[in-house]
Amino acid sequence: MTVFVTGAGAGVGQSILKSLQLSKVKTRVIIGDISPLATGLYRAQVAYIIPLADDPAYLAALEKICKAEQVDMLLIGTDVELIIFASNKEAFEKTTGTRVIVSDSEAVAIADDKWKTVGFLKSHGFPYVYSALADNADSFIKNAKWPVIVKPRIAARSVGFQIIPNEAELRSALQKDPNLIIQEYLSEEDEEYTCGAFFYEGACYGVTVMKRWLRNGDTYKAIVCREPEMEKFIKAVGTDLRIIGPCNFQLRKSGGEFKIFEINCRFSGTTGAASALGFNVTNALLQKIFFNRPLHPLAIRDAYIFRYWNEVFVPPEEVALLAKRGNLEESRSDTNLF
């Protein structure tokens, strides 16, 4: 099977690579990124430099690669690509013969926009983070408990996240950027969770719950937790959102409730770790779609997860060749692991 993964320079794309290496299905992996300095490009069989997602040539470039490489499945490694593939999935699959794993455009749009996420949760009767946009700031302030937070409606990995201690600083922040969303501050720092879930044809085939500790917006320590009520909650939210494939939910416990503050309709950044512990969504998708093997609930082993830096060593001539030609086969890169 040939699998194309995007986002070689990002943690999600690299995590997908790990899950493919752990799959029982033998795969030939193609990987793409916008920069020849993206680490993951040198850890697959074939690498391609691809345009930015907002480049008009982006979709055509990926269609060309999928046709040339006879790609069986495409797995998306960055948030900005999701809505493009969600909106063009049927045509892309028909043109290339490649199966694209992505939720529909409505689900992606709700997850991408934090204001729409709040509206979805509220309308479906789920707990939600008390929120407002700039034009309703006065009403929000009347009921606010300080501090509060502001962040862009559409962003990932805590980009633009600010803790605001008082009304004056809130009004200043909104004056600088009126497109921010205002939200209550969920202060239980040791009660933040990242959940990965797998949905297929309307059914949920498992939820992972990890309590996590962040560094620069990414999980750098986590522990697998047994939280049946949280798993049930995530399953209900994902089912109502009509998720297809993997999905990531980020939430905190607050006032005895689970409050989701971010949904990502893609693989979690912890996909590689979860796969090593038995919860391998890419393997399940490959087994089901291409071998028609029945899906079974996925389970994960208990463990602490600690992340650390390591290195990939790439011959300089390979980087130069990839930058010049736009593609590279069978990199001779090596790793430095302990």
N, C-alpha and C positions, 0 to 999 in steps of 0.2 A: 504494500500500500504506500502511496505517495501522499504526504501531508505537508501542506504549506502553512507556516506559522509567521505571523507578522509581529513587529515590535521586538526585534532582536536586541535592541539596546535597553529595553525596559524590563522591570522585574517580572511582570506578568508573562511576557513572551518567553523569557528564560525559564520561568516556572513551568510553562507548557512543555518546553523542550525536555525538562526533567521527567515529566509525566509520560512523555512518549518513550523515553529511554527505559522507563519502568514497565511499559505495557507488554503484555504477552503477545501482541500482534507486532510482527516485524515491519518496521516502517522505513521508508526513505524520506528524509526530512529536508524540505526546502525552507529557507528562512529569508525574510526580507526586512530591510530597515532603510531609513533615509540617509544614514551616515556610514561610511566605511570603517568608522571607529567603534561601531556597536559590537559589544563582546559576543553576543550570540551568533553573529554571522560566521564565526570561525569554529562553531561547535555543531555544525550540521553538514550534510553531504553536499548541499548546493546553497550558495548565498546569492542574493540579488540586492542591489540598491534600487529602491523604489521611490516614487515621488511622495511629497507630503500629501496627507489625506485631503487637504483643501485645494490641491492642484487639479485643474480640469483634466489632466492626463492620468490621474491616479487610477481610476477604475479600468481604463483601457490597458494600462500597463500591467495590472494584476491579471486581467483576462488573458493577455498575451503570455504571461508566465505560466498560468494554469494550463493553457492549451499546449504550450511547448513542452512542459514537464509532465503532462498528463496527470495533473493533480487530482487525487480522489477526494480529499477533504481539506477545507480551509479553516484554520483556527485563528481567531482575532486576538491580538495581544495588546492593543491600545484602545482607550476609550473613544478617541476621535473617529475611529474607523467604524464604530458600531452602527451609527445611524445611516452611513453610506450603504453598508451591506444590508441592513434591515430594509431599507427603501428599495434596493435593487436586487434583492436575493433571487427572486424567481427568474429574472432576465439573465443574471449572472450564471446561475446554475444551468439554465437552458443553453447559453452560449458556450460554456466551458465544459459542462459535464462534471463540474466540481461541486461537492456537497458543502454548503456553507452553514456553519453552526452559529446561529444568531437568533435572538428573539425578534418578534415583529416590531415594526417601527413605533407603534403606540407604546409598547412596554419600554422600549429603549428611550423614547422621548420623556416618559414619566420618570425613569430612573436618572436620566442625565440632568434633569432640572429639579433642584431641591425644593422649589416652591410647588411644582407639580407632584413631587413625591409626598409632600405634606398633604396636599389636596386629595391624593389617591388614598392615603392611609385614613384620613378623616372620613372620607365618603364611604369607605368600606368598613367603618366601625373599629378600626385598629387604633391603639394608642399612637400619638404623634407628638412631635416636638412643637411646642407653642412658637408660632412664627408670624412674621409680617414682612411686607415689602415697604419700601421707603414712603410710599404715598399713604400708608396706614401707620406710620411711626408714632403719631400722637396717641392713638388708641393703645398701641403696644406699650408705650412708656407708662401709661396710667396703671397698668397691671404688672409692670416689670419688676422682677427681683434681680438686683444687680449682684455680680456682673452679668452681662448678656454677651452673645457672640454675634459677629457678622462674618459673612463669607460670600463669595460669588455664587450666584444661582447655579452656574455650570462650571464645575472645576473638580479636580481630583487630588488625592494625596495631601489634603490640608492646605492646598495652595490658596493664599489670600485669607486664611483663617485668622481672626483677631478676637481677643477677649477684651470687651469694652467695659470699663468700671463704672461709668456714670453717664448721665444724659448728655452733658456737654460734649464728651468725646464721641458719643453715638451720633449726635447731629453733625459733628465735624466729619466723621467717617462717611456718612450718607451724602454730605455735600460734595465730598471728593469723588464718590462713586455712588450715584443713586440707584444703581442696578444690584446692589447688595441685598441679600436676605438677612433679616434679623431673627435670631432664635434665642430661646431660653438656654442658659448654660447648664448642661448636665454635668454636675461637679464630681460625681463619683469616679475619680481617676482610676481606681483599681477595679472598676466594674465595667470596663469596655471590652466588647466582644467583636470578633470577626467570624462570620458564619458563611460557609460555602455550601451551596445546595445544588442538587441535580434533578432537573425536571425533563420529562420526555413524554410527548403525546398526552399531556394533561395530568400525568401522575408524577409524584415526587419519589425519587429513589435514594433519598438520604440527605441528611443535613449534618455538617460538622460544626461544632461549637468550640471556639478557642478564645479563652481570655488572653488579651494581648497587651503588650507594652510597646509604645511607639518611639521611634526616633526619626525625625524629619518626615513625618507623615506615613512611614512604613512600619510594619510589624518587624521588630527585631528580637523579641522574646514572646513566647506564647506557651500555653498549656492546654492540651485537649481536655475539655470538660464534658461531664455527663449532665445535661440540662434538658430533660424530657419536655418540660413546658416551653422552653425556648425553641426547641426543635419543632414542636407542634405549631408554635406561633409563626416561625419562618416558613414552614410548609404551607400554612394558610395564606400568608401574604403572597408567596410566590405563585401559588395556585390561582389566586384572584388576579394576579398580574399577568397570568398566562405566559410564564417564562418557558423558553425552549432551550434546553441544554443547561450549562452552568450559570450560576448567579451568585454574587457576593453581597452580603448584607452586613452593615456595620451599625452597632447599637450599644446602648448602655442601659443598665438597670436604673430606674429613677422612680422614687415613690412607690416601689413595689411593682412597677410596670416595665416592660421591655419597650424602649423607644428607639426606633430606627432613625438614624440621621443621614444615612447614605445607602443607596442601592446601586450596584454596578452589574449590568446585564452581560457579564463576561466571567471568565475564569478569575478566581481569587489570586492574589499575589502569593498565597500560601499553598497553591495547587501542587507544587513540587513536593513540599513537605507532606501534605495530606496523601499524595500518591504513594510516597515511601512508607506511609503508615497504613496503606490498604485502601484508601478512598480515591481510586483512580478513575476519574470521569472520562478522560480521553480513551482509556482502554475500553470502558463500557460502551462508549459511542462507536468505536471501531468494531467491536464485537457485534453490536446490534445492527448497525447500518449495513455493514459489508458482509457479515456472515449470518445475519438473521438469528443470532443467538438471543434467547430471552434475557431481559433485564431482571436483575435481582437487587434488592436494597443493598447499598454499599455501607460498609462499616469501617470505622477507624480505630486504630489501637491507641491506648493511653500513652502519652509522652509529654515531656517538656520539649520545646523546640527553641534552640539557640542559634541565631544566625551570626556568621562571621565573614570577614573578607577573605577572598582568595584571589589567585591570579590566573589569567590565561595568557600564554606566551605565543605570539604570532610572528612568523618571519616578516620582516619589513617589506620584502618584495611582494608578498601576498596582499598586504594592505594597499600597496601602490597599484597592483594589478586590478584589484577589485574597484578601487577608486577610478581607474582609467577605463576599464572595460564594462563595469557595471554588474559583473557576475563572477563567481569563483566556484570551482569544484574541488572537493576533497582537501580542505585545508589541513596543513600539517601542524596545527596548533597543539599546544600541550598545556596541562594544568599543574598547579602547585597545591596539592591538598594535604591535610594532616588528619 
